[in-house]
Amino acid sequence: MNRLENQVAFVTGVARGQGRRIAVRLAEEGADIIGVDLGSGGGFDIDTPHYALSTDADLARTAELIEETGRKAVLRHADVRDFDSLASAVQEGVETFGRLDVVVANAGILSVSPVLDLEERAWQQNLDVNLTGAWHTVKAAVPHLRAGGRGGSIVFITSAAAMLSVPGIGHYATAKAGVNALAKSLAAELGPEWIRVNAVSPGNVDTPMIDNEFTRRLFLSHLEHPGKSDAQEPDSPYVRLHALPVPWVEAKDISNAVVFLASDDARFVTGTVLPVDAGYLVKK
């Protein structure tokens, strides 16, 4: 039997990258999916990341991929900064599927700047999406876990940068460190109700947040137009970050960790932060 047979999972930032792969992987294990993402044309004002955000077409493709597994999806446009829109999306999904068992707070953004050079807008967008958005996610979802009376699993997606940051992303590291603390606090508060709370802490992951020329130029400044193949060279700065000789991990590696923590395989695991970082933390 699949590990999440007939369960329901709520995933934020579901349109592409890690969020898409997490949603599809949960569906492969038997879960129906409630998901949210910004989508294009929604009037949202997130404009500080150095890469393009997801589109309506991305969200539609995620729905197709979930349904190809034989499971169902209720995917909606919502901004994790807006609690009411998030709560409405979760409510609609629970009314459709009749339950909620797993929550994955994945939505996040990244921008690059020395901390003291940040514009107020960049700092605030980062904190609002990465930290407050994670809090909104569980605040909207936990009442439905409680209503089921079966316990449940919450998984936050944080970052290795929360434990070992590098110059230029201090605001991002600060937000993700806050998410780690939030996960541990909730694990203590919700444990008596058999709601487990953990975090997965990725290093570099091969998603649009990392796979873009702006980021490659940060690592490979000696090249005018560095490509993905340059980043994958054995002596690349990407590879040298890690104990394992790889430039990054794949979204599937993050999704596999999420499935483990969401399932009964981790039934007594709570309050932990699980690095999936190719040895970034130990290499440093």
C-alpha positions as CSV (number, residue, x, y, z in Angstrom):
1,M,0.0,0.0,0.0
2,N,1.1,3.6,-0.7
3,R,2.3,5.3,2.5
4,L,-0.3,8.1,2.3
5,E,-3.2,6.2,0.8
6,N,-6.5,8.2,0.9
7,Q,-5.0,11.0,2.8
8,V,-5.1,14.7,1.9
9,A,-2.1,17.1,1.8
10,F,-2.0,20.9,1.6
11,V,1.1,22.3,-0.2
12,T,2.0,26.0,-0.7
13,G,4.2,27.2,-3.6
14,V,2.8,24.3,-5.6
15,A,3.1,25.6,-9.2
16,R,6.7,24.5,-10.0
17,G,10.1,23.5,-8.6
18,Q,10.1,21.9,-5.1
19,G,6.5,22.6,-4.5
20,R,5.4,20.8,-7.7
21,R,7.6,17.8,-7.1
22,I,6.5,17.6,-3.4
23,A,2.8,17.6,-4.5
24,V,3.3,15.0,-7.2
25,R,5.3,12.8,-4.9
26,L,2.7,12.9,-2.2
27,A,0.1,12.1,-4.8
28,E,2.2,9.1,-6.0
29,E,2.0,7.9,-2.4
30,G,-1.8,8.1,-2.4
31,A,-2.7,11.6,-1.2
32,D,-5.1,14.0,-2.8
33,I,-3.7,17.5,-3.0
34,I,-4.9,21.0,-2.0
35,G,-2.4,23.5,-3.3
36,V,-1.8,27.2,-3.7
37,D,0.5,29.5,-5.6
38,L,0.5,33.1,-6.8
39,G,-0.1,32.6,-10.5
40,S,0.3,35.4,-13.0
41,G,-2.0,38.3,-13.4
42,G,-3.2,38.1,-9.9
43,G,-2.1,41.6,-8.9
44,F,0.5,40.4,-6.5
45,D,3.4,42.7,-5.8
46,I,6.3,40.4,-5.2
47,D,9.0,42.0,-7.3
48,T,12.3,41.7,-5.5
49,P,13.4,38.2,-6.5
50,H,16.0,38.0,-9.2
51,Y,14.1,35.3,-11.2
52,A,10.7,35.0,-12.7
53,L,7.9,33.7,-10.5
54,S,5.5,31.0,-11.5
55,T,2.6,31.4,-14.0
56,D,-0.9,30.2,-14.4
57,A,0.4,27.7,-16.9
58,D,2.8,26.3,-14.3
59,L,-0.1,25.8,-11.9
60,A,-2.2,24.1,-14.5
61,R,0.6,21.7,-15.4
62,T,1.0,20.8,-11.7
63,A,-2.7,19.9,-11.6
64,E,-2.2,17.7,-14.7
65,L,0.8,15.9,-13.2
66,I,-1.1,15.2,-10.0
67,E,-4.1,13.8,-11.8
68,E,-1.8,11.6,-13.9
69,T,-1.0,9.8,-10.7
70,G,-4.7,8.9,-10.3
71,R,-5.2,11.3,-7.4
72,K,-7.3,14.6,-7.4
73,A,-6.2,18.2,-7.0
74,V,-7.8,21.4,-5.8
75,L,-5.2,24.1,-6.8
76,R,-6.0,27.8,-6.3
77,H,-4.3,31.2,-6.6
78,A,-3.5,32.5,-3.1
79,D,-0.8,34.7,-1.5
80,V,0.6,33.2,1.7
81,R,0.9,36.8,3.0
82,D,-2.9,37.0,2.9
83,F,-4.3,34.8,5.6
84,D,-7.9,35.1,4.4
85,S,-7.2,33.9,0.9
86,L,-5.0,31.1,2.2
87,A,-7.7,29.9,4.7
88,S,-10.3,30.1,2.0
89,A,-8.3,27.8,-0.3
90,V,-7.7,25.3,2.5
91,Q,-11.4,25.4,3.4
92,E,-12.5,24.7,-0.2
93,G,-10.1,21.8,-0.4
94,V,-11.2,20.2,2.8
95,E,-14.9,20.6,1.8
96,T,-14.0,18.8,-1.5
97,F,-12.0,16.0,0.0
98,G,-13.5,15.7,3.5
99,R,-10.2,15.8,5.5
100,L,-6.7,17.1,5.9
101,D,-3.7,15.0,7.1
102,V,-0.5,16.6,5.9
103,V,0.6,20.2,5.6
104,V,3.7,21.3,3.7
105,A,4.7,25.0,4.1
106,N,7.0,25.3,1.0
107,A,6.3,28.7,-0.5
108,G,9.3,31.0,-0.5
109,I,11.3,33.6,-2.3
110,L,14.9,34.6,-2.5
111,S,16.7,37.9,-3.3
112,V,20.3,38.8,-3.0
113,S,21.9,41.9,-1.3
114,P,24.2,42.7,1.7
115,V,21.9,43.1,4.6
116,L,22.6,46.7,5.3
117,D,22.1,47.6,1.6
118,L,18.7,46.0,1.4
119,E,15.8,48.2,0.5
120,E,12.9,48.1,3.0
121,R,10.7,46.5,0.4
122,A,13.1,43.5,-0.2
123,W,13.5,42.9,3.5
124,Q,9.7,43.0,4.1
125,Q,8.8,40.8,1.2
126,N,11.3,38.2,2.3
127,L,10.0,38.1,5.9
128,D,6.4,38.3,4.9
129,V,6.6,35.4,2.4
130,N,9.2,33.1,4.0
131,L,8.3,33.5,7.7
132,T,4.9,35.0,8.1
133,G,3.6,33.0,5.1
134,A,4.8,29.8,6.9
135,W,2.9,30.8,10.0
136,H,-0.2,31.7,8.0
137,T,0.0,28.3,6.4
138,V,-0.2,26.4,9.7
139,K,-2.6,28.8,11.2
140,A,-5.0,28.1,8.3
141,A,-4.5,24.4,8.3
142,V,-4.2,23.2,11.9
143,P,-7.9,23.6,12.7
144,H,-8.6,21.1,10.0
145,L,-6.0,18.6,11.3
146,R,-7.6,19.0,14.8
147,A,-11.1,18.5,13.4
148,G,-10.1,15.2,12.0
149,G,-9.0,13.9,15.4
150,R,-6.3,11.7,13.7
151,G,-3.3,13.8,14.4
152,G,-1.2,14.7,11.3
153,S,2.1,15.9,10.0
154,I,3.4,19.4,9.2
155,V,6.6,19.8,7.3
156,F,8.2,23.2,6.8
157,I,10.7,23.8,4.0
158,T,13.6,25.8,5.4
159,S,17.2,26.1,4.2
160,A,20.7,25.2,5.1
161,A,21.3,28.9,5.1
162,A,19.3,29.1,8.3
163,M,22.2,27.3,10.0
164,L,25.2,28.4,8.0
165,S,24.6,31.5,5.9
166,V,26.8,33.2,3.3
167,P,27.1,36.9,2.5
168,G,24.2,38.4,0.4
169,I,21.3,36.4,1.8
170,G,21.2,37.3,5.4
171,H,17.6,38.4,5.2
172,Y,16.7,35.0,3.7
173,A,18.7,33.2,6.3
174,T,17.0,35.2,9.1
175,A,13.6,34.2,7.9
176,K,14.4,30.6,7.5
177,A,16.0,30.4,10.9
178,G,12.7,31.8,12.2
179,V,10.9,29.0,10.4
180,N,13.1,26.4,12.2
181,A,12.3,27.9,15.5
182,L,8.6,28.0,14.6
183,A,8.7,24.3,13.7
184,K,10.2,23.4,17.0
185,S,7.8,25.5,19.0
186,L,4.8,24.0,17.2
187,A,6.2,20.5,17.7
188,A,6.1,21.0,21.4
189,E,2.6,22.7,21.4
190,L,0.9,20.2,19.0
191,G,2.6,17.0,20.1
192,P,-0.1,16.1,22.7
193,E,-2.6,16.0,19.8
194,W,-0.4,13.6,17.7
195,I,0.4,16.4,15.2
196,R,4.0,16.0,14.3
197,V,6.0,19.1,13.1
198,N,9.3,18.9,11.3
199,A,11.4,20.8,8.8
200,V,13.4,19.8,5.7
201,S,16.5,22.0,5.2
202,P,17.7,22.0,1.6
203,G,21.0,23.3,0.3
204,N,21.1,24.3,-3.3
205,V,18.3,22.7,-5.3
206,D,18.0,22.5,-9.1
207,T,14.9,24.8,-9.4
208,P,14.4,28.2,-11.0
209,M,15.4,29.9,-7.8
210,I,19.0,28.6,-8.4
211,D,19.0,27.7,-12.1
212,N,19.2,31.2,-13.6
213,E,22.0,33.3,-15.0
214,F,21.9,35.9,-12.2
215,T,22.8,33.2,-9.6
216,R,25.3,31.5,-11.9
217,R,27.1,34.8,-12.3
218,L,27.4,35.0,-8.5
219,F,29.2,31.7,-8.4
220,L,31.0,32.0,-11.7
221,S,31.9,35.6,-12.0
222,H,34.9,34.9,-14.2
223,L,32.5,33.9,-17.0
224,E,30.5,36.4,-19.0
225,H,27.5,34.1,-19.6
226,P,27.9,31.1,-17.4
227,G,25.7,28.1,-18.3
228,K,24.3,25.2,-16.4
229,S,27.1,22.9,-17.7
230,D,29.7,25.3,-16.3
231,A,28.1,25.0,-12.9
232,Q,28.3,21.2,-13.2
233,E,32.1,21.0,-13.8
234,P,33.9,19.0,-11.2
235,D,35.9,22.0,-10.0
236,S,33.0,24.4,-10.0
237,P,32.3,26.6,-7.0
238,Y,28.9,24.9,-6.8
239,V,30.5,21.5,-6.4
240,R,33.1,22.8,-3.9
241,L,30.3,23.8,-1.5
242,H,29.5,20.2,-0.8
243,A,31.0,17.2,0.9
244,L,29.4,15.1,-1.9
245,P,30.8,15.9,-5.3
246,V,27.6,17.4,-6.8
247,P,26.6,21.0,-7.6
248,W,23.1,20.7,-6.1
249,V,20.4,18.2,-5.1
250,E,17.3,17.6,-7.1
251,A,13.7,18.6,-6.2
252,K,12.9,14.8,-5.9
253,D,15.4,14.5,-3.0
254,I,13.5,17.1,-1.1
255,S,10.1,15.5,-1.9
256,N,11.4,12.1,-0.8
257,A,12.3,13.6,2.6
258,V,8.9,15.2,2.9
259,V,7.2,11.9,2.2
260,F,9.2,10.2,4.9
261,L,8.3,12.9,7.5
262,A,4.7,12.9,6.4
263,S,4.3,9.2,6.7
264,D,4.1,6.7,9.5
265,D,7.7,5.8,8.7
266,A,8.4,8.8,10.8
267,R,5.6,8.3,13.3
268,F,7.8,9.2,16.3
269,V,9.8,11.9,14.6
270,T,8.9,15.5,15.6
271,G,10.7,18.7,16.2
272,T,13.6,17.9,13.9
273,V,15.3,19.8,11.1
274,L,16.5,17.3,8.4
275,P,19.3,18.6,6.1
276,V,19.1,17.5,2.5
277,D,22.2,19.5,1.4
278,A,24.8,17.1,-0.1
279,G,26.9,17.8,2.9
280,Y,26.9,21.6,2.7
281,L,26.8,21.9,6.5
282,V,29.6,19.4,7.2
283,K,31.8,20.7,4.5
284,K,31.9,24.1,6.1
